[in-house]
Amino acid sequence: MKTSTATGTLVLALLGAPLLAAFGTIHGLGQDAEHERITRHAFACAAGEAPDDCFEQRTLDSLAGKRGTFGAVGIADRGTLILKAAAHCDGGDYLAVKFYPQSKTEAREKLVACRAWMAEQLDAAIEAAGDLLDAEGQIDDSQIPTIVSCNYGGRVKGRAKCNVLEAFGLLLHASQDFYSHTNWTDVADKDVPYGPANPPGMGKAGPAPWLDLRTDKPFPDGLISGCFEAKSAISEPANCNYGPRDTPRAKHLALNKDKGQIDPKVGEGTTSRGRINGNFARAVEAAIADTKDKWETLKEQLVLTYGPSRGMRMVCALTRDDPAKTC
């Protein structure tokens, strides 16, 4: 029996084919593992740096990924999560034009769902961290992947450190995609009229205060992301082309800053939005800064939830490769 094109595409998604519509998670097909590189810029230990604010090598490889592995930050680009808009901050498109197929409120709700997804993953990471320590507050070595590495994205949860890193990786993926997929940091092409192919940009520098999960702040007026009503894992769906009365939509293709040079230094983007006005570099720099802040948030919440002594030992367990010996 022949498999239809649509079914074949979905099968590729479920088997872990990379999503070609987010900061990259592979080396190839136009991607250069942008998620991995952003995460490494945020967390790689400098010479002499104490690993509470950075991650030792094997743990960083597990969180960020490396050649041949997605890492925790890349698992949102595998399986059914490829098609989950909230995991990538997709679908928040809106333009103030007559007959636009999505209202401003509906667009806002899509981005609010993305922030809620991040908060859900933060809560999951905090809960999973409770199993890192035994009743006496010592690290439970059976919950640490010192020999056998973490296996992410399975239906059955594994060791506590793997579970924390998995939830934290999903959180980071969404927060990093926010800067690539929305207009928070970018600037529209001044030589082209505003419209679906050139949506207005907000031109902000650095992390969005609205994404700070410690507090609730007002939704930023003017914030949008691109339409990506996912029915395909490897191409932009045709139903994002037009709305009622042939009203063009602001598509993911018009807004994303997914691909470009990050190492050895942040350089030019290669998407239509990323290659102009330094948009790619601003998105990457904001994503790196917000990635660091999300770790600070997790650390603070571990201390608040479990107390200073247990919380900081959990931090030690999460950042060190062999914490039973070093924490």
ChimeraX attribute file (.defattr): number of C-alpha atoms within 10 A of each C-alpha:
attribute: neighborCount
match mode: 1-to-1
recipient: residues
	/A:1	3
	/A:2	6
	/A:3	9
	/A:4	9
	/A:5	10
	/A:6	11
	/A:7	12
	/A:8	13
	/A:9	18
	/A:10	21
	/A:11	16
	/A:12	17
	/A:13	22
	/A:14	17
	/A:15	12
	/A:16	19
	/A:17	17
	/A:18	24
	/A:19	23
	/A:20	20
	/A:21	25
	/A:22	28
	/A:23	31
	/A:24	25
	/A:25	30
	/A:26	24
	/A:27	13
	/A:28	9
	/A:29	9
	/A:30	14
	/A:31	21
	/A:32	20
	/A:33	24
	/A:34	24
	/A:35	29
	/A:36	27
	/A:37	24
	/A:38	24
	/A:39	25
	/A:40	21
	/A:41	17
	/A:42	21
	/A:43	24
	/A:44	19
	/A:45	18
	/A:46	10
	/A:47	6
	/A:48	6
	/A:49	11
	/A:50	13
	/A:51	17
	/A:52	20
	/A:53	17
	/A:54	22
	/A:55	24
	/A:56	18
	/A:57	16
	/A:58	17
	/A:59	25
	/A:60	25
	/A:61	20
	/A:62	23
	/A:63	28
	/A:64	28
	/A:65	25
	/A:66	17
	/A:67	12
	/A:68	8
	/A:69	15
	/A:70	25
	/A:71	27
	/A:72	30
	/A:73	27
	/A:74	28
	/A:75	24
	/A:76	29
	/A:77	30
	/A:78	21
	/A:79	22
	/A:80	16
	/A:81	19
	/A:82	26
	/A:83	23
	/A:84	16
	/A:85	20
	/A:86	20
	/A:87	25
	/A:88	30
	/A:89	30
	/A:90	32
	/A:91	29
	/A:92	31
	/A:93	30
	/A:94	26
	/A:95	22
	/A:96	9
	/A:97	11
	/A:98	9
	/A:99	14
	/A:100	20
	/A:101	20
	/A:102	18
	/A:103	15
	/A:104	18
	/A:105	10
	/A:106	15
	/A:107	21
	/A:108	23
	/A:109	14
	/A:110	20
	/A:111	25
	/A:112	18
	/A:113	17
	/A:114	27
	/A:115	23
	/A:116	16
	/A:117	20
	/A:118	25
	/A:119	17
	/A:120	14
	/A:121	21
	/A:122	25
	/A:123	17
	/A:124	17
	/A:125	26
	/A:126	23
	/A:127	15
	/A:128	20
	/A:129	24
	/A:130	18
	/A:131	19
	/A:132	24
	/A:133	20
	/A:134	12
	/A:135	8
	/A:136	8
	/A:137	13
	/A:138	14
	/A:139	22
	/A:140	17
	/A:141	19
	/A:142	14
	/A:143	19
	/A:144	23
	/A:145	20
	/A:146	16
	/A:147	8
	/A:148	7
	/A:149	13
	/A:150	21
	/A:151	17
	/A:152	23
	/A:153	18
	/A:154	8
	/A:155	6
	/A:156	6
	/A:157	13
	/A:158	16
	/A:159	18
	/A:160	24
	/A:161	25
	/A:162	26
	/A:163	25
	/A:164	26
	/A:165	25
	/A:166	29
	/A:167	25
	/A:168	24
	/A:169	26
	/A:170	26
	/A:171	28
	/A:172	32
	/A:173	30
	/A:174	26
	/A:175	27
	/A:176	29
	/A:177	26
	/A:178	31
	/A:179	31
	/A:180	33
	/A:181	32
	/A:182	26
	/A:183	27
	/A:184	26
	/A:185	27
	/A:186	29
	/A:187	22
	/A:188	23
	/A:189	17
	/A:190	11
	/A:191	7
	/A:192	10
	/A:193	12
	/A:194	14
	/A:195	16
	/A:196	20
	/A:197	20
	/A:198	20
	/A:199	26
	/A:200	22
	/A:201	20
	/A:202	18
	/A:203	15
	/A:204	15
	/A:205	13
	/A:206	18
	/A:207	23
	/A:208	17
	/A:209	14
	/A:210	15
	/A:211	22
	/A:212	16
	/A:213	17
	/A:214	13
	/A:215	8
	/A:216	10
	/A:217	11
	/A:218	7
	/A:219	13
	/A:220	13
	/A:221	9
	/A:222	14
	/A:223	20
	/A:224	30
	/A:225	30
	/A:226	26
	/A:227	27
	/A:228	27
	/A:229	18
	/A:230	19
	/A:231	15
	/A:232	21
	/A:233	26
	/A:234	17
	/A:235	14
	/A:236	19
	/A:237	15
	/A:238	12
	/A:239	13
	/A:240	20
	/A:241	16
	/A:242	15
	/A:243	14
	/A:244	11
	/A:245	10
	/A:246	11
	/A:247	15
	/A:248	19
	/A:249	24
	/A:250	27
	/A:251	28
	/A:252	25
	/A:253	19
	/A:254	22
	/A:255	30
	/A:256	29
	/A:257	32
	/A:258	29
	/A:259	26
	/A:260	24
	/A:261	19
	/A:262	20
	/A:263	12
	/A:264	7
	/A:265	8
	/A:266	15
	/A:267	15
	/A:268	18
	/A:269	23
	/A:270	17
	/A:271	19
	/A:272	16
	/A:273	26
	/A:274	25
	/A:275	17
	/A:276	18
	/A:277	17
	/A:278	16
	/A:279	26
	/A:280	29
	/A:281	23
	/A:282	25
	/A:283	30
	/A:284	31
	/A:285	21
	/A:286	23
	/A:287	27
	/A:288	26
	/A:289	17
	/A:290	23
	/A:291	24
	/A:292	17
	/A:293	17
	/A:294	22
	/A:295	20
	/A:296	14
	/A:297	15
	/A:298	19
	/A:299	20
	/A:300	17
	/A:301	18
	/A:302	23
	/A:303	18
	/A:304	11
	/A:305	14
	/A:306	15
	/A:307	12
	/A:308	13
	/A:309	10
	/A:310	20
	/A:311	23
	/A:312	18
	/A:313	20
	/A:314	27
	/A:315	23
	/A:316	21
	/A:317	27
	/A:318	27
	/A:319	23
	/A:320	23
	/A:321	20
	/A:322	19
	/A:323	19
	/A:324	16
	/A:325	10
	/A:326	9
	/A:327	15
